[in-house]
Amino acid sequence: MKKKLFGVMLGAVLVLGACGGGNKTDNDQNAGGTDNGETSSVDAEKLVSTNCTTCHGGNLEGRGNAPALANIGSELSQDEIHDIVTNGQNGMPAFKGTLSDEEITAVAKYLADKK
């Protein structure tokens, strides 16, 4: 049962990437970033809104074949989410090349915190 649930949740995260907006501009690439060598504060909520809600719903409640992500952090770790967003899985395309690694890390942390 756990494996089945894990598979469903993983598929949901993958679908997340497939529905991405891909409308990144230069301003979006460093949204809220700093130039002092510290970790920038990428606006993960904005990235999720732009790239995920089309398929997963405005409240990440899930829509059609796209699973709910509202509590994905209780099912998947930040590293697992990062891997799925980066490389894609099942019907979800990879966001590597669309989002920077810093942005993917911010999205993975944001979603992992949803429990």
C-alpha positions in Angstrom: 0.0 0.0 0.0 2.8 2.4 0.8 4.6 1.7 -2.5 1.3 2.4 -4.4 0.8 5.7 -2.5 4.4 6.6 -3.1 4.0 5.9 -6.8 0.9 8.0 -7.0 2.5 10.9 -5.2 5.7 10.7 -7.3 3.6 10.7 -10.4 1.8 13.8 -9.1 5.1 15.6 -8.7 6.1 14.6 -12.2 3.0 15.9 -13.7 3.8 19.2 -11.9 6.7 19.7 -14.3 4.7 18.8 -17.4 2.3 21.7 -16.8 5.0 24.3 -16.2 4.5 27.7 -17.7 8.1 28.1 -18.9 7.7 31.8 -19.2 10.8 32.7 -17.2 12.3 36.1 -17.8 15.6 37.5 -16.7 13.9 39.1 -13.7 12.3 35.7 -12.7 15.7 34.0 -12.7 17.0 36.0 -9.7 13.7 36.8 -8.1 14.6 38.2 -4.7 18.2 37.1 -5.0 21.2 38.8 -3.4 24.6 39.7 -4.8 26.6 39.2 -1.6 27.4 35.5 -1.9 24.6 34.5 0.4 21.9 32.0 -0.6 19.4 34.0 -2.6 15.8 34.1 -1.5 14.1 32.8 -4.6 10.3 33.3 -4.5 9.4 29.6 -4.5 5.7 30.3 -4.1 5.7 32.4 -7.2 7.6 29.7 -9.1 5.1 27.1 -8.0 2.2 29.4 -9.0 3.7 30.0 -12.4 4.8 26.5 -13.2 2.6 24.1 -11.2 -0.9 25.4 -10.6 -2.0 25.0 -14.2 -2.1 21.2 -13.7 -2.2 20.8 -10.0 -4.8 23.5 -9.2 -4.5 26.9 -7.7 -4.4 25.5 -4.2 -2.4 22.4 -5.3 -5.5 20.4 -4.7 -4.9 18.2 -7.8 -6.7 18.3 -11.1 -7.5 15.6 -13.6 -4.4 13.3 -13.8 -2.3 15.7 -11.8 -2.1 14.7 -8.2 -2.6 17.0 -5.2 0.6 18.5 -3.9 -1.0 20.3 -0.9 0.5 17.7 1.5 3.3 16.2 -0.7 5.9 16.9 2.0 4.3 14.2 4.2 4.9 11.7 1.4 8.2 12.7 -0.3 11.4 14.2 1.0 12.9 17.4 -0.3 15.5 15.4 -2.2 12.9 13.2 -3.8 10.9 16.2 -4.9 14.1 17.9 -6.2 14.9 14.8 -8.3 11.4 14.6 -9.8 11.3 18.3 -10.6 14.8 18.2 -12.1 14.5 15.0 -14.1 10.8 14.6 -14.7 9.0 11.3 -14.2 6.1 9.5 -15.8 4.0 12.2 -17.5 5.9 15.2 -16.0 8.7 16.7 -18.0 12.1 17.7 -16.5 12.5 21.3 -15.4 16.3 21.0 -15.7 17.1 23.7 -18.2 13.8 25.5 -17.6 14.5 26.4 -14.0 17.9 27.0 -12.4 19.1 24.5 -9.8 18.6 27.2 -7.2 15.0 27.6 -8.3 14.4 23.9 -8.3 15.9 23.6 -4.8 13.5 26.4 -3.6 10.5 24.7 -5.2 11.5 21.4 -3.7 11.9 22.9 -0.2 8.6 24.8 -0.5 6.7 21.6 -1.5 8.5 19.5 1.1 7.3 21.9 3.8 3.7 21.1 2.8 2.6 18.5 5.2 
